[in-house]
Each structure stands twice: as C-alpha cells, then as structure tokens.
C-alpha cells in the first residue's frame, strides 16, 4: 500500500504538528544506604549458592571468603564512620 506524494506530505506535517506527550516526573525512589558489611555478607551468600550450583569450586569459595573475612574489621570501621554522614 503506497502513499501518494501529497498524502505523504500531509501525514508528515500532521505528525510534526502534534505535540509530544507530556513527560511525567520520574518518581523518586527512597535512597537506601547499604552498609559495607551487608554487601560483603550478601556476596558471601552468593558465593555459597554458586558452590551449590557447581559454578564455583569449594576451594575457590573458601579462598574468597577468607579474604572477605579479613576485610570485615575494616568494613565495620568504615560503616561506623559513614553512618555519621548518612543520617537524614
């Protein structure tokens, strides 16, 4: 189904005359501050799930979890310092 040149021009002009739909304001999602400890804990649980699904070996998981355990004392300090600035 082809359009004549005049019909095409008419539709083209109509399309450009139509106003764009009014954009709605984006809804503001609440800001959620995750502590470093909770992020590390979530990551460790994901590692354990990967071991259960045979996507990761138990040795690899233990190695990474050991490194995470070393980070936890530093993460606790960082969380306590950051908490002062994150209070609303």
N, C-alpha and C positions, 0 to 999 in steps of 0.2 A: 504494500500500500504506500504509494509515494505521494508526497505533497507538492502542490504547485508552488512556484516561487513566491507568489503573493500570499498564499496560505502560510507558508513557512515564515515569511517576514511578519505576518500578523501575529502568529503564535510567539515568535521571538520577542516582539515588542511587548506583548501581554506578559510574558514571563518576567521581563525586566521591570515592568511597571508594578508588578505585585510586590508588596512589602515582605521583607523577610519575617519569619515568625519571631515573636519576641522571645529573647533568651531568658530563661528563668535563672535566678540566682542559684549558684551552687549551694547546696545545704552544707553547713559546717558540721563536720563530724567532731565529736569530742576528742581532744588531744589525750592520748594515752601514753604515759611515760613508763616504759618497761625498764625495770632495773637490770643491770648487767648480770646479776645473779640469776634472775628468772630466764634471761636469754640463754645463759650457759646451761642451766638445768633443762630447758626445752631442747637445746641442741643435743645434750647427752641422751635424752629420751629418744630423740630421732635416730641417734646412732644405734641405740639398743634395738629399735624397730628394724633398722637396716640389717642388723645381725640376724634377727629373727627371720627376715625375708631373704636371707642368704645373699644380700647385696654387698655385705662387708664381712670380712673375717673377724673372728672374736679377738684375735691378736691386734688387728688394726684398731678395733674399737677400744680395747683396753689401753693402747698406746695414746690415743687421742684423749680418752677420759682422764688419763694420768696427767696430761698437760693441762687439761681444764681444771683439775683439782689443784694444780699449782697456781693457777690464775685466780682461784676463788678468794683467797685472802685480799689480794689487790682489788678485786671486783667489789668486795664488801666495803673497803675504804672509799673507793670511787663512788659507790652508791650513796654512802652516808654524806659525802661532800656534795654530790649533785643534788641530793634531796633538799638542801637549803635553797637552791635556786629554782627548783621545780614546784615548790609550793605555790599554790594560786590562792 
